[in-house]
């Protein structure tokens, strides 16, 4: 199987407007929760014809070729297991996700930037353990001062997240649209309450 097919998802909302397919790994878990592993319907049908996925659920809508009619898949499962990445890339998006899209000083949501806890001017490095999400007012207030000098406190100590941490946090931020056929597959591995 070609690597791009198995591991990349369409992230452009315009391509997912009509009938996206939820993509599950061979263990029936989504390849990714945030962003949710979705393919446009065209990619899902292509994968079906190439025998790379099985269809678990379908939309009521059909598409036609001159000789074939097929219902559009809404949930597909890969036939070959894709090993989840163990290392979480240090990106702005992943940093914001780790910090749950909140300023780590005041808890505000919204327009975020990032801040070096130990400022770079004082030898701080750009790493998971020294960078946090921050709103602009808190970032300006702290500047190149230490937390003590600025009179500020962190909501939680920054640390490098595991892939499992990111999956769990990602589940708390579902996309705006969840098709009813996806719901049985999105949280089935969550622990049941007694």
N, C-alpha and C positions, 0 to 999 in steps of 0.2 A: 504493500500500500504506500502511496506517496505521502510523505510527512505533512505537507500542507493540508491535505484532505483531512487528516486525522486530528490535527491540533489547532487549526485556525478557525475562528468563528467570524461571521459577518457582524461587524460592529456598527455599520451605518444604519441608522433607524429607517431611512427611506427604503432600503432593501428588505426590511423586515415588516413593512406595513401590512402586507397581505399574506396571510397563511404561513407564518414561519413554523419550522419544525423544531421541537425540543430534541436535542441530541444527547443520548445517554451512552455511557461507556458500556462495555460488555457486562459489567456488574450491576447494571441498571441504575447507576447513579449519574447525575448530570456531570459532564466533563468539567463544567465550571458553574458556580452559582452566581458569581458577580465578576464580569458580566455573565448573564445566563447563557449557556451554550445553545445558541439558536442558529439555524441555517435558513436561508430563503427557500421557498418551496421548490424552486428549480434545482438547487443543490441536493435536496432530499430525494427528489425523483431520480436524479442522475445516480446517486449512491445506491438506490434500490435497483436500478437497471444494471449497475456494475456489481451487484451482489455483495456490497460492503456493509449494508445495514438490513435490519428487519423492521417492518412497520408494526408498531404497537397500537397506534390510534390514528384515525383519519378524520379530516374535515368532511363536511357534507358536499363540499365543492369538488368538481371534477375538472380535469384538463383533457384535451383531446389532441391526438395526432391523426394523420389520415387513416391509420389502421387500429389505433388503440385509444381506450378511454381509461383513465386512472383517477381514483380519488386522491386528493392531495394529503400526504402524510402530515399528521400533527405531532406525533412522537415516533422517533426512530431510535434503535439501539444498534451500536456498532457490533459487528460479528467478531472482531478481534479486540482484545483488551488493550487500551492505551495506558501505559504507565503514567500516573499523575506526576507532575513535577514536584520534586521535594524542596527545591530552592525557590524562595519567593524573590522575584526581581525587585530591586530597590528603585522604585519609580514613584513619581509624585502621586499618581493615582493609588498605588498600593499603600503608600504612606497615609493618605487620607482615609482609605478603607480601614487600615489598622487602627487609626484613631477615631473611627466611626463618624467621619465627616464633622468633627467638633474641634473647636479650639481647645488645646490641652492646658490652657491657662484659665480661661473664663467659661468654657463650655458652649460658647456661641456656635451656631451653625451658619452656613452661608458662604460668603466670599472668603475663602481660605487661602493662605500662603503657607510657607513652612519656616521654621525658626531653628537655629542651632542652639541647643540648651547651653553648651559651653561655646561661646561665640568663636568664630573662625579667627577673629583678631586676637583671641587669647589661646590659640592653639587647638580649638575644637575641630573635629573632623566631620566630614559628611558621611554619616553612617546611621543605621537603624537605631543605635543606642544613643545618638546625640541629636537627632532631628525629629521635630514634632510638628503637627499641624497647628497653625495659629491664625487667628483673625488679624487683619491689618492693624487695628488699634493696639492689640497686645504686642504684636511684633514691633511696632514703632515704640511703644512704651519701654519694652525690654532693651531694644537696640543692641549694643555690644556690651551690656552689663551682665553680671552674673545674676542668677535668680535672687540671691540674697540682696544684692545691691538694688535690684529693681523692685524688691518687696513682692515678688511673685512666687507662686507655687505651681507645680505640675499636678494635674488631676491623676495621672498614673505615670509610672516610670517607663520611658521608652525602651523597647527591646525588639529584637529581630523576631518577627512572627514565623510560625511554621505554616506550611501549606494547609494543614488542618485548621489552624487558627483563622486563616483567611477564608476558608470555605464556611466555617461557622459564622464568622462576622458577615460574610456575603449573604447568607440566608436571611439576615435581618433587614436587608434592603432589596426586596423583590422589585422587579420592573413594574412599570405602570400597568402593563397588560399581562395577565396570566390566563391563558386559555383553559377552560374547564378540564380538557383532556390531559393537561399537564399536571394537575394538582396531585394526582395519585403517585407521581414519580418524583416530585420535588422534595418531599419531606418524609419519605417512607423509611429513611435510615435514622430518623430522629428518635430519641428515647421516648417511650410512651410513659405517660403519667399514670401512677397507680390509683 
